[in-house]
């Protein structure tokens, strides 16, 4: 991690919600999801939040480092329909060893959609994949 990776880093991500990121598309094999309204799915909302957090720390990691989400504490307070723009603002608020904590606020034209915190861990990609490969081999066998 570079010395510049410290609290105060921010990012904003504007995301136009495509139809394929709505609830009926979250798990197409589930009739339960298919019957729900075409609004941004919470599962995809989490992904957009993670993307914004990764943007906030671009250029502040060493070569070979990446981050992975390890904790999510987010509300999903309002529906965002397909075609609407979701704006996600994040701020890195804590760096504790390799753990990074972000505050999150997301909104659309109608108001607040999401708020909370997200934690990511800085990993060495090569070491992580070395530990992951045996798990992949076991699951394929």
VEXDREN-845937 format. One record per residue: chain; residue number from 1; x, y, z of N, C-alpha, C in turn. Coordinates in nm, 2 decimals. Atoms other than C-alpha are relative to their C-alpha. Layout:
residues N
(node "A",NUM,(X,Y,Z),(X,Y,Z),(X,Y,Z))
...
This chain:
residues 141
(node "A",1,(0.09,-0.12,0.00),(0.00,0.00,0.00),(0.09,0.12,0.00))
(node "A",2,(-0.08,-0.12,0.01),(0.13,0.34,-0.09),(-0.04,0.09,0.12))
(node "A",3,(0.02,-0.09,-0.11),(0.16,0.61,0.18),(-0.13,0.09,-0.02))
(node "A",4,(0.11,-0.09,0.04),(-0.11,0.81,-0.01),(-0.14,-0.07,0.03))
(node "A",5,(0.13,0.07,-0.03),(-0.37,0.54,0.08),(-0.03,0.03,0.15))
(node "A",6,(0.04,-0.04,-0.13),(-0.52,0.72,0.38),(-0.14,0.06,0.00))
(node "A",7,(0.14,-0.05,-0.01),(-0.86,0.85,0.50),(-0.01,0.13,-0.07))
(node "A",8,(0.03,-0.12,0.07),(-1.01,1.13,0.30),(-0.01,-0.02,-0.15))
(node "A",9,(0.01,0.03,0.15),(-0.99,0.97,-0.05),(-0.15,-0.01,-0.03))
(node "A",10,(0.15,0.00,0.04),(-1.33,1.01,-0.23),(-0.01,-0.04,-0.14))
(node "A",11,(0.04,0.03,0.14),(-1.50,0.90,-0.55),(-0.15,0.02,-0.01))
(node "A",12,(0.14,-0.01,0.04),(-1.83,0.96,-0.72),(-0.01,-0.08,-0.13))
(node "A",13,(0.03,0.09,0.11),(-1.98,0.71,-0.96),(-0.14,0.03,-0.04))
(node "A",14,(0.13,-0.01,0.06),(-2.28,0.79,-1.18),(-0.03,-0.12,-0.08))
(node "A",15,(0.03,0.13,0.06),(-2.45,0.47,-1.29),(-0.14,0.00,-0.05))
(node "A",16,(0.13,0.01,0.05),(-2.74,0.45,-1.53),(-0.05,-0.14,0.01))
(node "A",17,(0.04,0.13,-0.03),(-2.94,0.15,-1.43),(-0.06,-0.07,-0.12))
(node "A",18,(0.05,0.07,0.11),(-2.98,-0.09,-1.72),(-0.11,-0.11,0.04))
(node "A",19,(0.10,0.10,-0.04),(-3.28,-0.33,-1.73),(0.05,-0.13,0.05))
(node "A",20,(-0.05,0.13,-0.04),(-3.06,-0.63,-1.69),(0.07,0.01,0.14))
(node "A",21,(-0.05,-0.01,-0.14),(-2.95,-0.50,-1.34),(-0.12,0.02,0.10))
(node "A",22,(0.12,-0.01,-0.08),(-3.31,-0.51,-1.21),(-0.03,-0.13,0.07))
(node "A",23,(0.03,0.12,-0.08),(-3.45,-0.76,-0.96),(-0.03,-0.12,-0.09))
(node "A",24,(0.03,0.12,0.07),(-3.60,-1.00,-1.22),(0.12,-0.06,-0.07))
(node "A",25,(-0.12,0.05,0.06),(-3.25,-1.04,-1.37),(0.10,-0.05,0.10))
(node "A",26,(-0.10,0.03,-0.09),(-3.07,-1.10,-1.05),(0.04,-0.15,0.00))
(node "A",27,(-0.02,0.15,0.01),(-3.11,-1.48,-1.05),(-0.11,-0.05,-0.09))
(node "A",28,(0.10,0.03,0.10),(-3.30,-1.56,-1.37),(-0.07,-0.14,0.02))
(node "A",29,(0.05,0.14,-0.02),(-3.34,-1.93,-1.26),(-0.11,0.00,0.12))
(node "A",30,(0.09,0.00,-0.12),(-3.56,-1.81,-0.96),(-0.13,0.07,-0.05))
(node "A",31,(0.13,-0.05,0.03),(-3.93,-1.76,-1.03),(-0.04,0.11,0.10))
(node "A",32,(0.03,-0.10,-0.10),(-3.95,-1.56,-0.71),(0.06,0.14,-0.04))
(node "A",33,(-0.06,-0.13,0.04),(-3.71,-1.29,-0.84),(-0.07,0.05,-0.13))
(node "A",34,(0.06,-0.04,0.13),(-3.87,-1.29,-1.19),(-0.14,0.07,0.02))
(node "A",35,(0.13,-0.06,-0.03),(-4.21,-1.19,-1.03),(0.01,0.14,0.06))
(node "A",36,(-0.01,-0.13,-0.08),(-4.07,-0.88,-0.86),(0.02,0.12,-0.10))
(node "A",37,(-0.01,-0.12,0.09),(-4.06,-0.52,-1.00),(0.14,0.02,-0.06))
(node "A",38,(-0.12,-0.03,0.07),(-3.80,-0.40,-1.25),(0.07,0.12,0.06))
(node "A",39,(-0.07,-0.10,-0.07),(-3.60,-0.19,-1.00),(0.14,-0.05,0.03))
(node "A",40,(-0.14,0.04,-0.03),(-3.23,-0.19,-0.92),(0.00,-0.11,0.11))
(node "A",41,(-0.01,0.11,-0.10),(-3.16,-0.52,-0.73),(0.11,0.04,0.10))
(node "A",42,(-0.10,-0.03,-0.10),(-2.98,-0.49,-0.40),(0.13,-0.06,-0.03))
(node "A",43,(-0.13,0.07,0.03),(-2.72,-0.74,-0.51),(0.08,0.08,-0.10))
(node "A",44,(-0.07,-0.09,0.09),(-2.63,-0.51,-0.80),(0.04,0.13,0.06))
(node "A",45,(-0.04,-0.12,-0.07),(-2.64,-0.21,-0.58),(0.13,-0.01,0.08))
(node "A",46,(-0.13,0.03,-0.07),(-2.37,-0.37,-0.37),(0.12,0.01,-0.09))
(node "A",47,(-0.11,0.00,0.10),(-2.16,-0.42,-0.68),(0.04,0.14,-0.04))
(node "A",48,(-0.03,-0.13,0.04),(-2.19,-0.06,-0.78),(0.07,0.08,0.11))
(node "A",49,(-0.07,-0.06,-0.12),(-2.09,0.05,-0.43),(0.14,-0.04,0.00))
(node "A",50,(-0.13,0.05,0.00),(-1.79,-0.17,-0.45),(0.09,0.06,-0.11))
(node "A",51,(-0.06,-0.06,0.12),(-1.70,-0.03,-0.79),(0.05,0.15,0.04))
(node "A",52,(-0.03,-0.14,-0.04),(-1.71,0.33,-0.65),(0.12,0.00,0.10))
(node "A",53,(-0.10,0.01,-0.10),(-1.49,0.23,-0.35),(0.14,-0.04,-0.07))
(node "A",54,(-0.13,0.03,0.07),(-1.23,0.07,-0.59),(0.05,0.12,-0.07))
(node "A",55,(-0.04,-0.13,0.07),(-1.23,0.40,-0.79),(0.07,0.09,0.10))
(node "A",56,(-0.06,-0.10,-0.10),(-1.15,0.60,-0.47),(0.14,-0.03,0.03))
(node "A",57,(-0.14,0.03,-0.03),(-0.83,0.41,-0.42),(0.09,-0.03,-0.11))
(node "A",58,(-0.08,0.02,0.12),(-0.71,0.38,-0.78),(0.13,0.09,0.02))
(node "A",59,(-0.13,-0.07,0.00),(-0.34,0.48,-0.79),(0.06,0.00,0.14))
(node "A",60,(-0.05,0.00,-0.13),(-0.29,0.42,-0.42),(0.04,-0.14,0.05))
(node "A",61,(-0.05,0.13,-0.04),(-0.20,0.05,-0.42),(0.13,-0.03,-0.07))
(node "A",62,(-0.13,0.04,0.06),(0.13,-0.11,-0.49),(-0.03,-0.10,-0.12))
(node "A",63,(0.01,0.09,0.10),(0.19,-0.32,-0.80),(-0.03,-0.14,0.06))
(node "A",64,(0.03,0.14,-0.05),(0.03,-0.67,-0.75),(-0.10,0.00,0.12))
(node "A",65,(0.11,-0.01,-0.11),(-0.22,-0.54,-0.48),(-0.13,0.02,-0.07))
(node "A",66,(0.14,-0.03,0.04),(-0.59,-0.55,-0.52),(-0.08,0.01,0.13))
(node "A",67,(0.09,0.00,-0.12),(-0.89,-0.51,-0.28),(-0.12,-0.09,-0.03))
(node "A",68,(0.12,0.08,0.01),(-1.17,-0.75,-0.21),(-0.10,0.05,0.11))
(node "A",69,(0.10,-0.03,-0.09),(-1.50,-0.67,-0.04),(0.00,-0.10,0.11))
(node "A",70,(0.01,0.10,-0.11),(-1.52,-0.83,0.31),(-0.11,0.03,0.09))
(node "A",71,(0.11,-0.03,-0.09),(-1.81,-0.65,0.48),(-0.08,0.11,-0.07))
(node "A",72,(0.09,-0.09,0.05),(-2.12,-0.47,0.37),(-0.11,0.03,0.10))
(node "A",73,(0.10,-0.04,-0.10),(-2.35,-0.27,0.60),(-0.07,0.12,-0.07))
(node "A",74,(0.07,-0.10,0.08),(-2.58,-0.08,0.36),(-0.15,-0.01,0.01))
(node "A",75,(0.14,0.00,0.01),(-2.94,0.02,0.36),(-0.04,0.00,-0.15))
(node "A",76,(0.05,-0.02,0.13),(-3.15,0.00,0.05),(-0.14,0.06,0.02))
(node "A",77,(0.11,-0.08,-0.05),(-3.41,0.27,0.12),(-0.11,0.03,-0.10))
(node "A",78,(0.10,-0.04,0.10),(-3.58,0.34,-0.21),(0.03,-0.07,-0.13))
(node "A",79,(-0.02,0.06,0.13),(-3.63,0.19,-0.55),(0.05,0.09,-0.10))
(node "A",80,(-0.05,-0.07,0.11),(-3.44,0.30,-0.85),(-0.04,-0.08,-0.13))
(node "A",81,(0.05,0.07,0.12),(-3.61,0.21,-1.18),(0.11,0.00,-0.11))
(node "A",82,(-0.09,0.01,0.12),(-3.42,0.10,-1.50),(-0.01,0.14,-0.07))
(node "A",83,(0.00,-0.13,0.07),(-3.31,0.41,-1.69),(0.04,0.12,0.08))
(node "A",84,(-0.03,-0.11,-0.09),(-3.26,0.62,-1.38),(0.15,0.00,0.03))
(node "A",85,(-0.15,-0.01,-0.03),(-2.91,0.75,-1.28),(0.01,-0.01,0.15))
(node "A",86,(-0.03,0.01,-0.14),(-2.78,0.64,-0.94),(0.14,0.06,0.01))
(node "A",87,(-0.13,-0.07,-0.03),(-2.50,0.86,-0.80),(0.05,-0.05,0.13))
(node "A",88,(-0.06,0.06,-0.12),(-2.28,0.69,-0.55),(0.13,0.08,0.04))
(node "A",89,(-0.12,-0.07,-0.05),(-2.04,0.90,-0.33),(0.06,-0.09,0.11))
(node "A",90,(-0.07,0.07,-0.10),(-1.78,0.72,-0.12),(0.11,0.07,0.06))
(node "A",91,(-0.12,-0.06,-0.06),(-1.51,0.83,0.12),(0.07,-0.11,0.09))
(node "A",92,(-0.08,0.09,-0.08),(-1.23,0.62,0.27),(0.01,0.07,0.14))
(node "A",93,(0.00,-0.06,-0.13),(-1.27,0.69,0.64),(0.09,-0.07,0.10))
(node "A",94,(-0.09,0.06,-0.09),(-1.04,0.44,0.80),(0.09,-0.10,-0.07))
(node "A",95,(-0.10,0.10,0.05),(-0.72,0.24,0.72),(0.06,-0.06,0.12))
(node "A",96,(-0.05,0.07,-0.12),(-0.65,-0.02,0.98),(0.07,-0.13,-0.05))
(node "A",97,(-0.07,0.10,0.06),(-0.37,-0.24,0.86),(-0.03,-0.01,-0.14))
(node "A",98,(0.04,0.02,0.14),(-0.49,-0.39,0.54),(-0.15,0.01,-0.02))
(node "A",99,(0.15,-0.02,0.00),(-0.86,-0.32,0.62),(-0.03,0.15,-0.03))
(node "A",100,(0.05,-0.13,0.05),(-1.02,-0.02,0.44),(-0.15,0.02,0.03))
(node "A",101,(0.14,-0.02,-0.03),(-1.35,0.13,0.56),(-0.04,0.12,-0.07))
(node "A",102,(0.05,-0.11,0.08),(-1.56,0.35,0.34),(-0.14,0.04,0.05))
(node "A",103,(0.13,-0.04,-0.02),(-1.87,0.56,0.41),(-0.06,0.01,-0.14))
(node "A",104,(0.07,0.00,0.12),(-2.13,0.54,0.14),(-0.13,0.07,0.00))
(node "A",105,(0.13,-0.06,0.02),(-2.42,0.75,0.02),(-0.04,-0.01,-0.15))
(node "A",106,(0.05,0.01,0.14),(-2.62,0.68,-0.30),(-0.13,0.07,-0.01))
(node "A",107,(0.12,-0.07,0.03),(-2.90,0.88,-0.45),(-0.04,-0.01,-0.14))
(node "A",108,(0.04,-0.02,0.14),(-3.11,0.91,-0.76),(-0.08,0.14,0.00))
(node "A",109,(0.07,-0.13,0.01),(-3.33,1.20,-0.87),(-0.11,0.02,0.10))
(node "A",110,(0.10,-0.01,-0.10),(-3.59,1.12,-0.61),(0.05,0.01,0.14))
(node "A",111,(-0.05,-0.01,-0.13),(-3.36,1.12,-0.31),(0.10,-0.11,0.04))
(node "A",112,(-0.09,0.11,-0.04),(-3.15,0.88,-0.10),(-0.05,-0.13,-0.03))
(node "A",113,(0.02,0.14,0.03),(-3.13,0.52,-0.21),(0.07,-0.09,0.09))
(node "A",114,(-0.08,0.09,-0.08),(-2.86,0.38,0.00),(0.10,0.08,0.09))
(node "A",115,(-0.10,-0.06,-0.08),(-2.63,0.47,0.29),(0.06,-0.11,0.09))
(node "A",116,(-0.06,0.10,-0.09),(-2.39,0.28,0.52),(0.15,0.00,-0.02))
(node "A",117,(-0.14,0.02,0.01),(-2.04,0.14,0.52),(0.03,-0.12,-0.08))
(node "A",118,(-0.05,0.12,0.07),(-1.83,-0.10,0.32),(0.14,-0.01,0.03))
(node "A",119,(-0.14,0.02,-0.03),(-1.50,-0.26,0.41),(0.06,-0.09,-0.10))
(node "A",120,(-0.08,0.08,0.10),(-1.24,-0.39,0.17),(0.13,-0.04,0.06))
(node "A",121,(-0.13,0.04,-0.05),(-0.92,-0.58,0.24),(0.10,0.01,-0.12))
(node "A",122,(-0.10,0.00,0.10),(-0.60,-0.52,0.05),(0.07,-0.13,0.00))
(node "A",123,(-0.06,0.13,0.02),(-0.46,-0.84,-0.09),(0.12,0.00,-0.09))
(node "A",124,(-0.10,0.03,0.10),(-0.15,-0.96,-0.27),(-0.06,-0.10,-0.10))
(node "A",125,(0.07,0.09,0.10),(-0.31,-1.10,-0.59),(0.07,-0.13,-0.02))
(node "A",126,(-0.07,0.12,0.03),(-0.04,-1.36,-0.65),(-0.02,-0.10,0.11))
(node "A",127,(0.02,0.09,-0.11),(-0.06,-1.50,-0.30),(-0.15,-0.05,0.01))
(node "A",128,(0.14,0.03,-0.01),(-0.44,-1.49,-0.30),(-0.04,-0.11,-0.10))
(node "A",129,(0.03,0.10,0.10),(-0.46,-1.69,-0.63),(0.07,-0.13,0.03))
(node "A",130,(-0.07,0.12,-0.04),(-0.21,-1.94,-0.50),(-0.08,-0.08,0.10))
(node "A",131,(0.09,0.07,-0.10),(-0.45,-2.01,-0.21),(-0.13,-0.04,-0.06))
(node "A",132,(0.13,0.02,0.06),(-0.76,-2.00,-0.43),(0.01,-0.13,-0.09))
(node "A",133,(0.00,0.11,0.10),(-0.64,-2.25,-0.70),(-0.03,-0.14,0.06))
(node "A",134,(0.04,0.13,-0.05),(-0.66,-2.56,-0.47),(-0.15,-0.01,0.02))
(node "A",135,(0.14,0.00,-0.03),(-1.02,-2.46,-0.38),(-0.08,-0.02,-0.13))
(node "A",136,(0.07,0.01,0.13),(-1.11,-2.43,-0.75),(0.02,-0.14,-0.05))
(node "A",137,(-0.02,0.14,0.04),(-0.96,-2.77,-0.83),(-0.09,-0.10,0.07))
(node "A",138,(0.09,0.09,-0.08),(-1.16,-2.93,-0.55),(-0.14,0.01,-0.05))
(node "A",139,(0.14,-0.01,0.04),(-1.49,-2.78,-0.67),(-0.03,-0.05,-0.14))
(node "A",140,(0.02,0.05,0.14),(-1.43,-2.89,-1.03),(0.00,-0.15,0.00))
(node "A",141,(-0.02,0.14,0.00),(-1.34,-3.24,-0.94),(-0.12,-0.08,0.04))
